[in-house]
Amino acid sequence: MATDRTNLLDLDRQGLSGFFAELAEKPFRSDQVTKWIHQSGVCDFSRMTNLGKALRSRLHEIAAVELPQIINEQASIDGTHKWLLRLADGNCIETVFIPETDRGTLCVSSQVGCVLNCTFCATARQGYSRNLSTGEIIGQLWLASQVLGSGPGAARVISNVVLMGMGEPLLNFNNVVPAMNLMLDDMAYGLSRRRVTISTAGVVPGIDRLAEVCPVSLAVSLHAPNDELRDQLVPLNRKYPIVPLLAACRRYVRHQPRSRVTFEYTMLDGVNDSDTQARQLLGILGDVPAKVNLIPFNPFPGSGYQRSGEQTIDRFREILHRGGVVTMTRKTRGEDIDAACGQLAGKVQDRTRRSRQHLDGLNQ
């Protein structure tokens, strides 16, 4: 239940330093509490034994560690896990863990629903309620780490985090960045910038801001080789068309830890999967350092789309490969529990769509 106490999950280490400074405490308290919460998984201040008794008592009065609540967990036959999490206001979000031989990837959400209305995505059908707080974002990683057994002395189960769940993370910039700071912080989760990926539908000002403050790996949901089609599939393209989007990607590469931007391309039968469109995609990428992930469409009720055939996807990939673009076909994971890419829906209480408000606010 929400309280008027400060939720320490909302604060990265810099934020905690400010919090403890207001209490006239030493700066190292932020290091201690960050490690207790994020490395040891301790939320009870009385167990933080290297804090003085008076400080622990004071924290009980003015602070809390408030987490989303797991209300359902599903496991796929391929090992993928999906959690349905309830937030303090009753809204629900979904978080997915994808285990692979050489890594374990956690896919986290950044909004309750999504404002962007991409036509092939289940989340868009749910409408939009609000941004997630920093605590609700990092709380997904905290909970998954506890459930999966990551912690001091244990092997790292979650090696990668991708902000590819519900929502457009760059429209929640001020809450997403502190959460990513915690993911990267050696006092918290200690992930490298290469292993934290933010996925955007193409919020150009947000890409430029991110390059300056927290240049993690970047993935762009492209899905079309021209503006006419992308306007239909990704309505945000009407505000930020392909040319300025790719220019922002070129600028970003100078800052990010990887040498390429990843472009996500959902393969829709008879819509964006022709040989001509593959060659168009090669043409627009041009000198952009790029890797392309082809994503077989994951169906959901009422979508109106079908997945491209396997041979079509293979041919599309081969055209890009021959053109010099590193191209992979993403293996569909968690489809039997609706945890695959584009299938996350959660439960959104306020089904309004406020995309104009959010997009206009981003440019202010």
PEDARA-V523232 format. One record per residue. N is the residue number from 0. RES is the residue in one small letter. PHI is phi in degrees with one decimal (* if undefined). PSI is psi in radians with two decimals (NA if undefined). OMEGA is omega in radians with two decimals (999 if undefined). Layout:
# PEDARA-V523232
n:N res:RES phi:PHI psi:PSI omega:OMEGA
n:N res:RES phi:PHI psi:PSI omega:OMEGA
This chain:
# PEDARA-V523232
n:0 res:m phi:* psi:2.41 omega:-3.14
n:1 res:a phi:-68.1 psi:2.51 omega:3.12
n:2 res:t phi:-131.0 psi:3.07 omega:3.07
n:3 res:d phi:-90.0 psi:0.10 omega:3.05
n:4 res:r phi:-79.0 psi:2.69 omega:3.12
n:5 res:t phi:-70.8 psi:2.19 omega:3.06
n:6 res:n phi:-83.6 psi:1.93 omega:-3.06
n:7 res:l phi:-67.1 psi:-0.29 omega:3.05
n:8 res:l phi:-67.6 psi:-0.34 omega:3.13
n:9 res:d phi:-78.2 psi:-0.09 omega:-3.01
n:10 res:l phi:-115.1 psi:2.20 omega:2.94
n:11 res:d phi:-77.1 psi:-3.06 omega:-3.03
n:12 res:r phi:-63.6 psi:-0.63 omega:3.08
n:13 res:q phi:-64.2 psi:-0.73 omega:3.10
n:14 res:g phi:-63.8 psi:-0.69 omega:3.09
n:15 res:l phi:-64.6 psi:-0.63 omega:3.10
n:16 res:s phi:-59.9 psi:-0.75 omega:3.09
n:17 res:g phi:-65.2 psi:-0.69 omega:3.12
n:18 res:f phi:-60.5 psi:-0.82 omega:-3.12
n:19 res:f phi:-73.7 psi:-0.50 omega:3.07
n:20 res:a phi:-62.4 psi:-0.66 omega:3.11
n:21 res:e phi:-66.5 psi:-0.40 omega:3.07
n:22 res:l phi:-91.1 psi:0.08 omega:-3.10
n:23 res:a phi:61.4 psi:0.60 omega:3.10
n:24 res:e phi:-98.6 psi:2.79 omega:-3.14
n:25 res:k phi:-66.9 psi:2.63 omega:-3.12
n:26 res:p phi:-59.0 psi:-0.52 omega:-3.08
n:27 res:f phi:-67.6 psi:-0.22 omega:3.11
n:28 res:r phi:-61.4 psi:-0.59 omega:3.14
n:29 res:s phi:-65.0 psi:-0.65 omega:3.09
n:30 res:d phi:-63.6 psi:-0.79 omega:-3.10
n:31 res:q phi:-62.0 psi:-0.83 omega:-3.06
n:32 res:v phi:-71.6 psi:-0.63 omega:3.06
n:33 res:t phi:-58.2 psi:-0.80 omega:-3.14
n:34 res:k phi:-65.9 psi:-0.72 omega:3.13
n:35 res:w phi:-59.5 psi:-0.85 omega:-3.04
n:36 res:i phi:-71.8 psi:-0.87 omega:-2.92
n:37 res:h phi:-94.7 psi:-0.49 omega:3.11
n:38 res:q phi:-94.5 psi:-0.73 omega:-3.10
n:39 res:s phi:-94.1 psi:-0.21 omega:3.13
n:40 res:g phi:69.7 psi:0.48 omega:-3.09
n:41 res:v phi:-97.6 psi:2.16 omega:3.13
n:42 res:c phi:-110.9 psi:-0.20 omega:-3.12
n:43 res:d phi:-91.1 psi:2.00 omega:-3.07
n:44 res:f phi:-61.2 psi:-0.50 omega:-3.13
n:45 res:s phi:-66.1 psi:-0.34 omega:3.12
n:46 res:r phi:-90.5 psi:-0.08 omega:3.13
n:47 res:m phi:-85.3 psi:1.39 omega:-2.86
n:48 res:t phi:-72.6 psi:-0.24 omega:3.08
n:49 res:n phi:-91.0 psi:0.12 omega:2.97
n:50 res:l phi:-96.9 psi:2.51 omega:3.10
n:51 res:g phi:-61.8 psi:2.67 omega:-3.10
n:52 res:k phi:-60.0 psi:-0.68 omega:-3.13
n:53 res:a phi:-65.7 psi:-0.70 omega:3.13
n:54 res:l phi:-67.6 psi:-0.72 omega:3.12
n:55 res:r phi:-60.4 psi:-0.73 omega:3.12
n:56 res:s phi:-63.9 psi:-0.72 omega:3.13
n:57 res:r phi:-65.0 psi:-0.72 omega:3.12
n:58 res:l phi:-62.7 psi:-0.66 omega:3.08
n:59 res:h phi:-58.2 psi:-0.57 omega:-3.08
n:60 res:e phi:-79.6 psi:-0.65 omega:-2.94
n:61 res:i phi:-115.3 psi:-0.15 omega:-3.03
n:62 res:a phi:-136.2 psi:2.93 omega:3.10
n:63 res:a phi:-157.1 psi:2.89 omega:2.97
n:64 res:v phi:-119.6 psi:1.69 omega:-3.02
n:65 res:e phi:-103.3 psi:2.14 omega:-3.04
n:66 res:l phi:-114.9 psi:2.69 omega:2.91
n:67 res:p phi:-60.3 psi:2.78 omega:-3.13
n:68 res:q phi:-108.0 psi:2.25 omega:3.07
n:69 res:i phi:-74.9 psi:2.09 omega:3.12
n:70 res:i phi:-111.8 psi:-0.22 omega:3.07
n:71 res:n phi:-160.0 psi:2.47 omega:3.05
n:72 res:e phi:-130.9 psi:2.35 omega:3.09
n:73 res:q phi:-124.9 psi:2.49 omega:3.10
n:74 res:a phi:-119.8 psi:2.27 omega:3.12
n:75 res:s phi:-83.0 psi:2.82 omega:3.07
n:76 res:i phi:-65.2 psi:-0.34 omega:3.13
n:77 res:d phi:-94.1 psi:0.11 omega:3.10
n:78 res:g phi:96.9 psi:-0.16 omega:3.10
n:79 res:t phi:-66.1 psi:2.44 omega:3.08
n:80 res:h phi:-115.5 psi:2.44 omega:3.03
n:81 res:k phi:-128.6 psi:2.29 omega:3.09
n:82 res:w phi:-112.6 psi:2.37 omega:2.95
n:83 res:l phi:-97.2 psi:2.12 omega:-3.05
n:84 res:l phi:-113.8 psi:2.32 omega:3.07
n:85 res:r phi:-98.6 psi:2.33 omega:3.13
n:86 res:l phi:-93.0 psi:2.99 omega:-3.05
n:87 res:a phi:-61.5 psi:-0.50 omega:-3.12
n:88 res:d phi:-90.6 psi:0.10 omega:3.12
n:89 res:g phi:94.5 psi:-0.26 omega:3.04
n:90 res:n phi:-65.2 psi:2.75 omega:3.13
n:91 res:c phi:-127.6 psi:2.59 omega:3.07
n:92 res:i phi:-132.5 psi:2.95 omega:3.13
n:93 res:e phi:-124.2 psi:2.51 omega:3.14
n:94 res:t phi:-132.7 psi:2.45 omega:-3.04
n:95 res:v phi:-128.7 psi:2.38 omega:3.02
n:96 res:f phi:-112.8 psi:2.25 omega:-3.09
n:97 res:i phi:-118.9 psi:1.84 omega:3.12
n:98 res:p phi:-83.3 psi:2.43 omega:3.04
n:99 res:e phi:-134.8 psi:2.98 omega:-3.06
n:100 res:t phi:-58.8 psi:-0.74 omega:-3.02
n:101 res:d phi:-106.1 psi:0.02 omega:3.14
n:102 res:r phi:-166.7 psi:2.90 omega:3.03
n:103 res:g phi:-129.4 psi:2.15 omega:-3.01
n:104 res:t phi:-112.5 psi:2.24 omega:3.06
n:105 res:l phi:-103.2 psi:2.20 omega:3.12
n:106 res:c phi:-102.4 psi:2.01 omega:-3.04
n:107 res:v phi:-110.6 psi:2.70 omega:3.12
n:108 res:s phi:-95.2 psi:2.70 omega:-3.13
n:109 res:s phi:-123.1 psi:-0.23 omega:3.10
n:110 res:q phi:-140.7 psi:2.77 omega:2.95
n:111 res:v phi:-86.6 psi:1.80 omega:-2.99
n:112 res:g phi:81.6 psi:-2.77 omega:-3.13
n:113 res:c phi:-156.0 psi:2.54 omega:-3.10
n:114 res:v phi:-90.5 psi:-0.15 omega:-2.86
n:115 res:l phi:-91.0 psi:-0.30 omega:3.01
n:116 res:n phi:60.2 psi:0.62 omega:3.02
n:117 res:c phi:-60.0 psi:2.30 omega:-2.89
n:118 res:t phi:-73.6 psi:-0.28 omega:-3.07
n:119 res:f phi:-105.6 psi:0.22 omega:-3.02
n:120 res:c phi:-116.6 psi:2.28 omega:-3.12
n:121 res:a phi:-65.9 psi:-0.58 omega:-3.12
n:122 res:t phi:-59.5 psi:-0.68 omega:-3.12
n:123 res:a phi:-60.6 psi:-0.55 omega:-3.13
n:124 res:r phi:-67.7 psi:-0.33 omega:-3.08
n:125 res:q phi:-85.1 psi:-0.12 omega:-3.07
n:126 res:g phi:78.4 psi:-2.89 omega:-3.06
n:127 res:y phi:-138.6 psi:2.40 omega:3.10
n:128 res:s phi:-111.7 psi:-1.01 omega:-3.08
n:129 res:r phi:-167.4 psi:2.99 omega:2.98
n:130 res:n phi:-73.8 psi:2.64 omega:2.95
n:131 res:l phi:-80.8 psi:2.58 omega:3.01
n:132 res:s phi:-74.1 psi:2.89 omega:3.05
n:133 res:t phi:-55.9 psi:-0.75 omega:-3.14
n:134 res:g phi:-63.4 psi:-0.61 omega:3.12
n:135 res:e phi:-72.9 psi:-0.48 omega:3.08
n:136 res:i phi:-76.8 psi:-0.97 omega:-3.11
n:137 res:i phi:-69.2 psi:-0.42 omega:3.09
n:138 res:g phi:-62.0 psi:-0.50 omega:3.08
n:139 res:q phi:-65.1 psi:-0.73 omega:3.10
n:140 res:l phi:-69.4 psi:-0.70 omega:3.11
n:141 res:w phi:-58.8 psi:-0.89 omega:-3.10
n:142 res:l phi:-63.2 psi:-0.80 omega:-3.13
n:143 res:a phi:-62.1 psi:-0.68 omega:3.12
n:144 res:s phi:-62.4 psi:-0.70 omega:3.13
n:145 res:q phi:-69.0 psi:-0.78 omega:-3.12
n:146 res:v phi:-64.8 psi:-0.70 omega:-3.06
n:147 res:l phi:-86.8 psi:-0.13 omega:3.05
n:148 res:g phi:90.5 psi:0.27 omega:3.06
n:149 res:s phi:-76.2 psi:2.45 omega:3.12
n:150 res:g phi:169.4 psi:-3.11 omega:-3.13
n:151 res:p phi:-55.7 psi:2.26 omega:3.10
n:152 res:g phi:83.4 psi:-0.13 omega:3.14
n:153 res:a phi:-102.7 psi:2.67 omega:3.07
n:154 res:a phi:-64.3 psi:2.52 omega:3.14
n:155 res:r phi:-70.4 psi:2.02 omega:3.11
n:156 res:v phi:-86.6 psi:-0.76 omega:3.12
n:157 res:i phi:-95.7 psi:1.85 omega:-3.11
n:158 res:s phi:-100.7 psi:-0.32 omega:-3.10
n:159 res:n phi:-137.4 psi:2.54 omega:3.01
n:160 res:v phi:-126.4 psi:2.32 omega:3.08
n:161 res:v phi:-122.9 psi:2.26 omega:3.03
n:162 res:l phi:-88.1 psi:1.33 omega:-3.09
n:163 res:m phi:-129.0 psi:0.23 omega:3.13
n:164 res:g phi:-82.4 psi:-2.54 omega:-3.12
n:165 res:m phi:-66.7 psi:2.31 omega:3.01
n:166 res:g phi:102.1 psi:2.90 omega:3.06
n:167 res:e phi:-104.0 psi:1.85 omega:-3.01
n:168 res:p phi:-61.5 psi:-0.55 omega:-3.11
n:169 res:l phi:-76.6 psi:-0.12 omega:2.96
n:170 res:l phi:-91.9 psi:0.05 omega:3.05
n:171 res:n phi:-129.6 psi:0.75 omega:-2.95
n:172 res:f phi:-55.6 psi:-0.83 omega:-2.99
n:173 res:n phi:-70.0 psi:-0.33 omega:3.06
n:174 res:n phi:-98.3 psi:-0.53 omega:-3.13
n:175 res:v phi:-69.8 psi:-0.73 omega:-3.06
n:176 res:v phi:-62.3 psi:-0.82 omega:3.07
n:177 res:p phi:-60.4 psi:-0.61 omega:3.09
n:178 res:a phi:-64.0 psi:-0.74 omega:3.10
n:179 res:m phi:-67.0 psi:-0.61 omega:3.07
n:180 res:n phi:-56.9 psi:-0.71 omega:3.11
n:181 res:l phi:-68.4 psi:-0.67 omega:3.09
n:182 res:m phi:-59.0 psi:-0.64 omega:-3.07
n:183 res:l phi:-86.4 psi:-0.31 omega:-2.99
n:184 res:d phi:-71.6 psi:2.21 omega:3.12
n:185 res:d phi:-64.3 psi:-0.36 omega:3.07
n:186 res:m phi:-81.9 psi:-0.16 omega:-3.12
n:187 res:a phi:-117.4 psi:-1.65 omega:-3.06
n:188 res:y phi:-105.7 psi:-0.33 omega:2.97
n:189 res:g phi:63.1 psi:0.56 omega:3.09
n:190 res:l phi:-81.3 psi:2.60 omega:3.07
n:191 res:s phi:-80.6 psi:2.79 omega:3.12
n:192 res:r phi:-60.9 psi:-0.50 omega:3.11
n:193 res:r phi:-67.2 psi:-0.43 omega:-3.04
n:194 res:r phi:-100.9 psi:0.10 omega:3.01
n:195 res:v phi:-117.3 psi:2.12 omega:-3.07
n:196 res:t phi:-121.9 psi:2.29 omega:3.04
n:197 res:i phi:-107.3 psi:2.31 omega:-3.11
n:198 res:s phi:-110.0 psi:2.26 omega:-3.12
n:199 res:t phi:-129.9 psi:2.60 omega:3.03
n:200 res:a phi:-79.6 psi:-0.06 omega:3.05
n:201 res:g phi:120.1 psi:0.70 omega:3.09
n:202 res:v phi:-79.4 psi:1.62 omega:-2.96
n:203 res:v phi:-57.9 psi:-0.84 omega:3.12
n:204 res:p phi:-61.1 psi:-0.60 omega:3.11
n:205 res:g phi:-67.2 psi:-0.64 omega:3.09
n:206 res:i phi:-61.8 psi:-0.77 omega:-3.14
n:207 res:d phi:-67.0 psi:-0.70 omega:3.10
n:208 res:r phi:-63.5 psi:-0.76 omega:-3.11
n:209 res:l phi:-62.0 psi:-0.67 omega:3.13
n:210 res:a phi:-58.2 psi:-0.56 omega:-3.09
n:211 res:e phi:-82.1 psi:-0.58 omega:-2.97
n:212 res:v phi:-110.7 psi:-0.51 omega:-3.07
n:213 res:c phi:-159.3 psi:1.24 omega:-3.02
n:214 res:p phi:-76.7 psi:1.40 omega:3.03
n:215 res:v phi:-84.0 psi:-3.09 omega:3.11
n:216 res:s phi:-66.5 psi:2.49 omega:-3.05
n:217 res:l phi:-115.2 psi:2.31 omega:2.98
n:218 res:a phi:-122.7 psi:2.41 omega:-3.12
n:219 res:v phi:-119.1 psi:2.21 omega:3.10
n:220 res:s phi:-80.9 psi:1.70 omega:-3.02
n:221 res:l phi:-92.0 psi:-1.14 omega:2.93
n:222 res:h phi:71.2 psi:-0.07 omega:3.12
n:223 res:a phi:-156.4 psi:2.63 omega:-3.10
n:224 res:p phi:-96.7 psi:0.04 omega:-3.13
n:225 res:n phi:-150.4 psi:2.80 omega:-3.07
n:226 res:d phi:-66.7 psi:-0.63 omega:-3.10
n:227 res:e phi:-58.6 psi:-0.83 omega:-3.14
n:228 res:l phi:-74.9 psi:-0.70 omega:-3.11
n:229 res:r phi:-66.6 psi:-0.55 omega:3.05
n:230 res:d phi:-56.6 psi:-0.61 omega:-3.13
n:231 res:q phi:-78.8 psi:-0.76 omega:-3.04
n:232 res:l phi:-79.7 psi:-0.70 omega:-3.08
n:233 res:v phi:-127.2 psi:1.54 omega:-3.03
n:234 res:p phi:-56.0 psi:-0.39 omega:3.08
n:235 res:l phi:-57.9 psi:-0.41 omega:-3.12
n:236 res:n phi:-61.1 psi:-0.43 omega:3.12
n:237 res:r phi:-66.8 psi:-0.44 omega:3.10
n:238 res:k phi:-92.5 psi:-0.70 omega:-3.13
n:239 res:y phi:-126.7 psi:1.48 omega:-3.10
n:240 res:p phi:-65.3 psi:3.08 omega:-2.98
n:241 res:i phi:-62.6 psi:-0.74 omega:-3.07
n:242 res:v phi:-61.0 psi:-0.91 omega:3.09
n:243 res:p phi:-66.5 psi:-0.52 omega:3.09
n:244 res:l phi:-63.7 psi:-0.83 omega:-3.13
n:245 res:l phi:-68.3 psi:-0.55 omega:3.06
n:246 res:a phi:-63.3 psi:-0.71 omega:3.09
n:247 res:a phi:-63.8 psi:-0.64 omega:3.11
n:248 res:c phi:-64.3 psi:-0.71 omega:3.10
n:249 res:r phi:-61.2 psi:-0.73 omega:3.12
n:250 res:r phi:-65.0 psi:-0.68 omega:-3.06
n:251 res:y phi:-66.2 psi:-0.65 omega:-3.09
n:252 res:v phi:-56.9 psi:-0.50 omega:3.13
n:253 res:r phi:-67.3 psi:-0.30 omega:-3.08
n:254 res:h phi:-110.2 psi:-0.56 omega:-2.96
n:255 res:q phi:-75.7 psi:2.79 omega:-3.08
n:256 res:p phi:-74.7 psi:-0.36 omega:3.11
n:257 res:r phi:-96.3 psi:2.75 omega:-3.09
n:258 res:s phi:-84.2 psi:-0.14 omega:-3.10
n:259 res:r phi:-133.6 psi:2.70 omega:2.90
n:260 res:v phi:-92.5 psi:2.39 omega:3.07
n:261 res:t phi:-89.3 psi:2.27 omega:3.09
n:262 res:f phi:-109.9 psi:2.14 omega:3.12
n:263 res:e phi:-89.9 psi:2.37 omega:-3.06
n:264 res:y phi:-140.2 psi:1.78 omega:-3.14
n:265 res:t phi:-76.2 psi:2.22 omega:-3.05
n:266 res:m phi:-87.8 psi:1.93 omega:-3.09
n:267 res:l phi:-111.7 psi:2.12 omega:-3.03
n:268 res:d phi:-58.5 psi:2.13 omega:3.08
n:269 res:g phi:72.8 psi:0.13 omega:-3.10
n:270 res:v phi:-111.0 psi:-0.91 omega:-3.04
n:271 res:n phi:-138.0 psi:0.39 omega:-2.94
n:272 res:d phi:-117.9 psi:0.32 omega:-3.11
n:273 res:s phi:-81.1 psi:2.85 omega:3.07
n:274 res:d phi:-60.7 psi:-0.70 omega:3.13
n:275 res:t phi:-60.7 psi:-0.72 omega:3.14
n:276 res:q phi:-69.6 psi:-0.56 omega:3.05
n:277 res:a phi:-62.8 psi:-0.74 omega:3.12
n:278 res:r phi:-69.1 psi:-0.61 omega:3.05
n:279 res:q phi:-62.2 psi:-0.71 omega:3.13
n:280 res:l phi:-62.2 psi:-0.76 omega:3.05
n:281 res:l phi:-56.5 psi:-0.73 omega:-3.09
n:282 res:g phi:-65.8 psi:-0.73 omega:-3.09
n:283 res:i phi:-75.8 psi:-0.53 omega:3.13
n:284 res:l phi:-68.3 psi:-0.65 omega:3.01
n:285 res:g phi:44.8 psi:-2.01 omega:-3.07
n:286 res:d phi:-94.3 psi:0.23 omega:3.09
n:287 res:v phi:-76.0 psi:2.16 omega:3.06
n:288 res:p phi:-63.5 psi:1.90 omega:-2.90
n:289 res:a phi:-133.1 psi:2.57 omega:2.85
n:290 res:k phi:-125.9 psi:2.39 omega:-3.12
n:291 res:v phi:-111.6 psi:2.25 omega:2.99
n:292 res:n phi:-104.2 psi:2.00 omega:3.04
n:293 res:l phi:-85.8 psi:2.19 omega:-3.05
n:294 res:i phi:-114.2 psi:1.91 omega:3.03
n:295 res:p phi:-57.1 psi:2.25 omega:-3.09
n:296 res:f phi:-57.0 psi:2.35 omega:3.11
n:297 res:n phi:-102.7 psi:1.91 omega:-2.99
n:298 res:p phi:-68.5 psi:2.68 omega:3.01
n:299 res:f phi:-146.7 psi:2.75 omega:-3.04
n:300 res:p phi:-57.1 psi:2.28 omega:3.07
n:301 res:g phi:79.1 psi:0.19 omega:-3.07
n:302 res:s phi:-69.0 psi:-0.62 omega:-3.11
n:303 res:g phi:81.6 psi:0.02 omega:-3.14
n:304 res:y phi:-116.4 psi:2.76 omega:3.03
n:305 res:q phi:-123.5 psi:2.70 omega:3.10
n:306 res:r phi:-73.8 psi:2.40 omega:3.03
n:307 res:s phi:-60.2 psi:2.60 omega:3.10
n:308 res:g phi:-67.9 psi:2.73 omega:-3.09
n:309 res:e phi:-60.0 psi:-0.72 omega:3.13
n:310 res:q phi:-66.0 psi:-0.65 omega:3.11
n:311 res:t phi:-63.2 psi:-0.77 omega:3.13
n:312 res:i phi:-63.6 psi:-0.74 omega:3.13
n:313 res:d phi:-62.0 psi:-0.73 omega:-3.13
n:314 res:r phi:-66.9 psi:-0.73 omega:3.11
n:315 res:f phi:-60.2 psi:-0.80 omega:3.13
n:316 res:r phi:-62.6 psi:-0.71 omega:-3.11
n:317 res:e phi:-65.9 psi:-0.66 omega:3.10
n:318 res:i phi:-61.9 psi:-0.77 omega:3.12
n:319 res:l phi:-65.7 psi:-0.72 omega:-3.13
n:320 res:h phi:-62.5 psi:-0.79 omega:3.12
n:321 res:r phi:-64.3 psi:-0.46 omega:3.11
n:322 res:g phi:-82.5 psi:0.04 omega:3.05
n:323 res:g phi:93.3 psi:0.20 omega:-3.14
n:324 res:v phi:-103.1 psi:2.17 omega:3.06
n:325 res:v phi:-62.2 psi:2.15 omega:-3.03
n:326 res:t phi:-136.8 psi:2.32 omega:3.11
n:327 res:m phi:-125.1 psi:2.65 omega:2.95
n:328 res:t phi:-102.7 psi:2.10 omega:-3.11
n:329 res:r phi:-71.3 psi:2.29 omega:3.07
n:330 res:k phi:-73.5 psi:2.25 omega:3.13
n:331 res:t phi:-71.0 psi:2.19 omega:-3.12
n:332 res:r phi:-124.3 psi:2.50 omega:3.03
n:333 res:g phi:70.6 psi:0.35 omega:-3.08
n:334 res:e phi:-64.8 psi:-0.56 omega:-3.10
n:335 res:d phi:-71.8 psi:-0.23 omega:3.09
n:336 res:i phi:-118.4 psi:0.35 omega:-3.13
n:337 res:d phi:54.5 psi:0.73 omega:3.12
n:338 res:a phi:-110.3 psi:0.06 omega:-3.11
n:339 res:a phi:-76.1 psi:2.93 omega:-3.11
n:340 res:c phi:-56.0 psi:2.23 omega:3.12
n:341 res:g phi:88.3 psi:-0.03 omega:-3.06
n:342 res:q phi:-102.7 psi:-0.15 omega:-3.07
n:343 res:l phi:-70.3 psi:2.35 omega:-3.09
n:344 res:a phi:-129.9 psi:-0.64 omega:-3.14
n:345 res:g phi:62.2 psi:-2.66 omega:3.12
n:346 res:k phi:-143.3 psi:1.95 omega:-3.05
n:347 res:v phi:-106.2 psi:2.10 omega:-3.10
n:348 res:q phi:-73.1 psi:-0.83 omega:-3.12
n:349 res:d phi:-98.5 psi:1.82 omega:-3.01
n:350 res:r phi:-90.3 psi:0.56 omega:3.06
n:351 res:t phi:-80.6 psi:2.79 omega:3.07
n:352 res:r phi:-121.3 psi:2.13 omega:-3.03
n:353 res:r phi:-121.3 psi:0.68 omega:-3.02
n:354 res:s phi:-62.2 psi:-0.70 omega:-3.12
n:355 res:r phi:-62.9 psi:-0.76 omega:3.13
n:356 res:q phi:-59.0 psi:-0.77 omega:-3.09
n:357 res:h phi:-71.5 psi:-0.74 omega:-3.12
n:358 res:l phi:-67.5 psi:-0.69 omega:3.10
n:359 res:d phi:-66.5 psi:-0.68 omega:-3.14
n:360 res:g phi:-65.3 psi:-0.52 omega:-3.12
n:361 res:l phi:-65.4 psi:-0.50 omega:-3.08
n:362 res:n phi:-90.8 psi:-0.05 omega:-3.11
n:363 res:q phi:-77.6 psi:NA omega:999
